[in-house]
Amino acid sequence: MAKMLTDWINYPAKLMNRLPEDVIALVIRLGVAAIFFTSARTKVDGLLHITDGTYVLFETEYALPLVPSPIAAVAATWAEHVFSVLLVLGLFTRYSALAFLVMTAVIEIFVYPDAWPTHLSWAGLLIYLIARGGGRFSLDRRLGWL
């Protein structure tokens, strides 16, 4: 009876252990890209016209020390778009993940320090990509960079 219970409890782990690491990397890339791309799209109107509201947010709520708010608004908006697309493609995966990890740290330290559980979960995913790369289903692998 105890063995049957143990087997039942361990079944999900046994099933997930069969999942190739390349699939895990793909899911992480797509998930992280979705988080940041969704954020990027809230900052623009149309294709890439940064809204006035975005500039206001960077002057008030997202204000950073040492970085002028208009520059931070443009840099963050472009970075979220570009690095999200690169992650989906699996191109420059490690560098894109590193850029998002730095962005996450800045958000955590200067903007939303109480949101550490969310930022820690992002950091865990990003660290995986930095350490392991984009996997077999990435342009990095196709180009021989992984």
C-alpha positions in Angstrom: 0.0 0.0 0.0 2.8 2.4 0.9 4.7 1.7 -2.3 1.5 2.4 -4.3 1.0 5.7 -2.5 4.6 6.7 -3.1 4.4 5.8 -6.8 1.2 7.8 -7.1 2.8 10.8 -5.4 5.9 10.6 -7.5 4.1 10.1 -10.8 4.1 13.8 -11.8 7.8 14.1 -11.2 8.5 10.9 -13.2 6.4 12.3 -16.0 8.2 15.7 -16.0 11.6 14.0 -15.9 10.9 12.7 -19.4 10.4 16.3 -20.7 13.5 17.3 -22.7 15.4 20.3 -21.4 15.0 21.9 -24.8 11.2 22.0 -24.3 11.7 23.6 -20.9 14.0 26.3 -22.4 11.4 27.0 -25.1 8.6 27.3 -22.6 10.7 29.6 -20.4 11.7 31.8 -23.4 8.1 32.2 -24.5 6.8 32.8 -21.0 9.4 35.5 -20.2 9.0 37.1 -23.6 5.2 37.3 -23.1 5.7 39.0 -19.7 7.9 41.8 -21.1 6.3 42.1 -24.5 2.9 42.6 -22.8 4.5 45.3 -20.7 6.1 46.9 -23.7 2.8 47.1 -25.6 1.2 49.1 -22.7 3.8 51.8 -23.3 3.0 52.4 -27.0 0.2 53.5 -29.2 0.3 51.9 -32.6 3.5 50.2 -33.7 6.1 52.0 -31.6 4.8 55.5 -30.8 5.6 55.9 -27.1 2.6 57.4 -25.4 2.5 60.6 -23.3 1.3 58.4 -20.4 4.5 56.4 -20.6 6.6 59.5 -20.2 4.5 60.6 -17.2 4.9 57.2 -15.6 8.7 57.4 -16.0 8.7 60.9 -14.5 6.6 59.8 -11.5 6.1 56.2 -10.5 9.1 54.7 -12.5 11.5 57.5 -11.8 15.1 56.3 -11.6 18.2 57.9 -10.0 20.8 59.1 -12.5 18.7 58.3 -15.6 16.6 61.1 -17.1 13.0 59.9 -17.3 12.6 60.5 -21.1 15.7 58.4 -21.8 14.5 55.7 -19.4 11.1 55.6 -21.0 12.5 55.1 -24.5 15.2 52.6 -23.4 12.8 50.5 -21.4 10.1 50.5 -24.2 12.6 49.5 -26.9 14.4 47.0 -24.7 11.1 45.2 -23.8 10.2 45.0 -27.4 13.5 44.0 -28.9 14.6 41.5 -26.2 11.2 39.8 -26.2 11.4 39.2 -29.9 14.9 37.9 -29.6 13.8 35.5 -26.8 11.0 34.2 -28.9 13.4 33.5 -31.8 16.1 32.2 -29.4 18.6 34.6 -30.8 21.2 36.1 -28.4 19.2 34.3 -25.8 21.7 34.6 -23.0 22.3 38.3 -23.6 18.5 39.0 -23.9 17.9 37.2 -20.6 20.8 39.1 -19.0 19.3 42.4 -20.1 15.9 41.4 -18.7 17.6 40.3 -15.4 19.2 43.7 -15.1 15.9 45.4 -15.9 14.2 43.2 -13.3 16.8 44.1 -10.7 16.3 47.8 -11.4 12.6 47.5 -11.2 12.9 45.6 -7.9 15.4 48.0 -6.3 14.1 51.4 -7.5 10.5 51.0 -8.5 8.6 48.2 -6.8 10.7 46.8 -3.9 7.6 45.1 -2.4 7.1 43.0 -5.6 10.1 40.8 -4.8 8.1 37.5 -5.1 7.2 38.3 -8.7 10.7 39.6 -9.5 12.3 36.6 -7.9 10.2 34.2 -10.1 11.3 36.2 -13.2 14.9 36.1 -12.0 14.8 32.3 -11.6 13.6 31.8 -15.2 16.1 34.3 -16.6 19.0 32.8 -14.7 18.1 29.4 -16.2 18.3 30.9 -19.7 21.6 32.7 -19.0 23.1 29.4 -17.7 21.6 27.0 -20.2 20.8 29.0 -23.3 17.8 28.8 -25.5 17.9 25.1 -26.2 17.6 23.1 -29.4 14.6 25.1 -30.6 16.5 28.4 -30.9 18.3 30.3 -33.6 21.3 30.3 -31.3 21.5 26.5 -31.7 20.9 26.7 -35.5 23.7 29.2 -35.9 26.0 27.1 -33.7 26.2 29.7 -30.9 24.9 27.4 -28.2 
